[in-house]
Amino acid sequence: MIDPDQIITKAEELIRRVSPEGRAAARRRRERRQQRMMRMMRRMFFVTLAILVGAVVWGMISPIGGTGVMAVALAVMLAWVGVVLFTAEPEARVEELPQIAIKALPSRTEQWLETQRPALPAPANRLLDQIGVRLEGLAPCVQGLDEKEPAALEVRRLVGEELPELIRGYQRVPQQLRRQGPDAQLVEGLRVVEGELARMTEQLASGDLDKLATQGKYLELKYRGADD
């Protein structure tokens, strides 16, 4: 028998993917992959060039012979493996978000949110797309912030602490209890976060840092976890 909930979930997921925010999220994921690939290719090129130059210098001093050629080839392969491992972006962990540099906080938070999608209901995922757009707009605005500025502390509180805790609190609720209220509460909390991010970005872009620091609001709706 076909489960109506599964049909609704798949339909909502399809709507999310074709929405402007969903397409923007997919674009950002492609851009991050392309940027990692370009960094990897550049590093491979320069490390290979350095090894070949070293081999030429070695050959000018003494013939390298077949064994030397094999050693150079092995060195190139090992260097490529090292580049691939070094270029791989570490998975964003929620424990690191409160301490991460403010300049990298929006992008790292968005990457962490991407890993949480499978555990969230479809309406929440649509809001994550909108929050991702807000984080993308916030990123250039925090580049010039000093870590100790009140405005930076306000951004860190919302992006690195309140938002992750809202999602983690929802995930602590047993699966069978989530449709009794937590789903709606999570969606409403994410909606509040999205509005707060819009306000922060606008005030940072206008340079009104004092207003941002003094008018910060805590989440109006925040799920407290399974015990509540």
N, C-alpha and C positions, 0 to 999 in steps of 0.2 A: 504494500500500500504506500502511495506517495505521501511523504510528510509535508503538509502545507507550510510548516515553519522553514523547511529547507528551501522550498520554492521561493518563499518571500525573501529569505536571506540571499539566495543567488540573484534574484532580481534586484535587490538593493545594492549588491556588490557590483553588478553590471552598470547600474545607474551611476554609482560612485566613480567607476573607471572612466566613463565617458563624460563626466562633469568637467568643467574647466579646472577646478582644483585638482581632480584626479589626474588629468592630463599634465598639469603643472608638476605634480609630485612625480609622475613617471619621467618627465623631462629632467627633473633634478637628479633622479637616480641614474639616468643615462649619462648626464654630464659628469657626475662623480665617477662613474666607471671609466668614461673617456679620459678624464683627468688623471686617474690612476694609471691607465694604460700609457698615456703620453709620458708621464714621469718614468714609468718602467722602461719604455723604449729609449728615452734619452739617457738614462743611467746605463742601460745595456750598451748603448753606442759608445759612451765615454769610457766605460770600463774595458770594453773590447779594444778600443783604440789604445788605451794605456798599456794593455798586455801586448799588443802587436808592436808598439814602439819599443817596449822592453825587449821583445824577442829580436827585433832588428838590431838593437844595440848589443845584445848578447851575441848575435851572429857576426857582428863586426869585430868582436873581440876574439871569438873562437867559433868554429863551425858547430852548429847545434845538432846536425844529423837527424836521423829518423826519431830517435828517442826524444830529442829536444822538441821536434814538431808535435809529437804526441803529448809532451808535457804542456806545451802551449795550448793545444786543443783542450786538454783536461782543465787547464787553468781558466780558459774561457767558459767552459760549461759550468764549472763550479762558481765562477763569478756571476753567471746568469742566474743560477739557483739562488745565490745570495741576494741578488737584486730583487728577484721575485718575492722572496721572503721578507726582505726589508721594505719593499713597496707596499705589501699587503697592509691594508688599513685595519688596525685593531678594532674589534667589536666594541661599540659604545656600551659602557656599563653604568647603571644608574647610580652606583656608589661613588663614581668618579665625578658626576655632574656638579655637585656642590663645590668641588675644589678646582674644576677645570678653568683655564683662562677665560675671561669674559669674552675675548675676541672669538674664541672657538665654541662658546657655549650654545649659541643658536643652532649651528650646524650639527654639533654632536648630539644635542637633544633631539633634533629631528631624526637623526640616524637611529637613536634609541627607540623613538616612537615607532619607526618602521618595523622594528623587531617585535613590537607588542601587538601589532594588528591582528594576528590570528586569534588572540585571546579576548578580543573586544567585539561587541555587537556592531552590525553594519552601520547604524546611525552614528555611533561613535567614530567609526572609520571615516565617514564623510566629514566629520568635524576635524579629524586629524589632518585631512587634506587641507582644510581651511587654515588650521594652525600652522601647517607646513609653509603655506604661502606667507603667513604673518612672520614666521621665523626667518624666511628668506629675506623679507623686507627689513627685519630688525637687524640682521647680521651686519650690513655696512654701517648702521647707526651706532653700533657699540665698539667699532674699531678704535675710536679715539678716546674712549672712556678710561679713566684711571680706576684701578681695581677698588680703591678705597672711597671713591665718590659715592655719596648717597644714592645717586641715580643708578650706578652700577650694582649696588647692593639690592636695590629694588628689582632690577632686571634679574639678578641671580636668584632672588627669593622666589619669583614667579616661575621662571624658566627652569631653574636647576633644582628647585625644592618642591614648590606647591604642585606644579603640573605632574612631575613623576609620582609624588605621593598620592595624588588623586587617582591615578591609574593603578598604582600598586594596592591602594586600599580596596578598589573594586575587585582586583584579582584575588584578594584574600577571602572574598566571599565565596562560599561553596557554589558550584555551578547550578545546582537545582534551586537555589534561592535567589538567583540574580534577577529573574523576571518579576519578582515580587516588589520591585522598587529600585534596587541598585542600578539597573540599566538606565532608567529615566534620570536618576540622580547623577550618574556618570555623564550622560549627555548634557544635562544642564550645567554641570561643573565645567565641562570642556567648552561650552558656549560662553561661560563667564571668562574663561582663560583667553579665548579667541578675542573677545571684546577688550580685555585688558592689554593684550599684545598690540592691538590696533591703537589704543590710546598711548601706550609707551612709544611705539614707533613714531607716531605723529609728534609727540612732544620732544623726542630725541632729535627728529629731523628738523624741528623748528628751533632747537637749541634751548628749549625751556626746561633745563635740568632741575631747577629749584621746584618748579611746579610738579614735575614727575616725582621728585623725592617726597614732597609733602602731601600729595594727593593719592598715594598708593593705597589700594584696597586689597584686603585679603579675600580669598575666594568666598563667595556667598554660599556656595554649595560645595561641600567636599566630603566624599565618602570616607568614613572613619575606620572601616575594616570589619572583619567578620564578628568581632566581639560586640559591636554596637548593633 
